Each structure stands twice: as C-alpha cells, then as structure tokens.
C-alpha cells in the first residue's frame, strides 16, 4: 500500500498550509467580487488585500516546493533526467 504523506517534497511544506493559503486567496478574491456586486468600496479593498496576501503565500510555498526553478524537486519526480 502506498505511503501517505503530509508534506510536499524535501522542503517539508505541509499540505495543509498550502491548501489553506489557496483557500484564503480564493475567498479574498471572492469577497472583492462581492464588493463590486453590492457596490461596497471597503469590501473591495479588504477582499483584494486578503486575496493578494493569500496569492503571495501560495507563490512562496510553490517556489519552496519547486526550488524556484519551475521543476519539481527530485523526491517528487525521481525518474526525471534518466533515459
């Protein structure tokens, strides 16, 4: 049976942290859209701030997983580079 893991790759980024950051980013942008719908400027501002900070967190975590090179670390892709 396959092993279950709670971290991503060698960097040890917890899956829960990545998932929560993604949810925060999406909910923040949803609040901003709702602010446009109800014509509420503070709601737009807060939604964009929360969505932007969540997006930055997702980007940092994604760079940690891929080592910033755009390719997955070796433990995530063990067959890469082999013929």
N, C-alpha and C positions, 0 to 999 in steps of 0.2 A: 504494500500500500504506500502511496506517495506521502512524503512528509509534508505536514502543513507548516507554514511559516508566518510569522507576524511581522517580519522585517523585509525590506527590499534590498537585496544585494549586499555587498561587502560594507557599504556605508552604514548599514543598520538603521535606515529610516523606517520608522514604524508605519505600517499600512494605515492604521487609524489616523495618524497625524496627516498623512497625505489625503485621505478621504475627507476628514473634517475641513481641511483647508479648501478643498474643492467645493464642498457644500457651502462654506462661508462665502466664497467668491460668487457662486451662482445665486445664493439668496440675496447677497448685496446688490447684484445687478437686477434681480427681480424687484427688489424694493425701489430701485431707481426708476424702473419702468412703471411701476405702480404710481410713483410720484408724478410721472408725466401724465398718466391716465387721470389722476384726481387733481392735477394742477397744483401740486404742493411742493414748493421750492426746497424747504428743509428736508423733505423726504428724498428728493432727488439727490441733494448734496450728501446726505448720510449714506444713501444706497451706493453712490459712486465711491465714497471713501471706503466703505466696508468691502465692496466688490473689488476695488483696486488693491487693497491690502491683502485680500484673500488670493487674488491673482499673483501678487508678488510672492506670497508664501508658497503657492503651488509651483511657481517658476523656480524658486530656490530649492525646493525639495526635488523637483525633476532634474535640476542640474546636479544635485548631490547623487542621485541615482545613476545618471549617465556620465558622471565625472566631467560634466561641462563640455564634452567633445561631441555630443549628439549620438554617441553609440553606447549601448548598454555595457555595464561593467562585466568582466569575464564570468563572474559567478552566475549572472543572469543569462549569458549566452555562451556556454562553454565550448560549443563547436565552431565559433567564429574564427576565421583565419586559417582553418585547417582545410586542406584539399579534400 
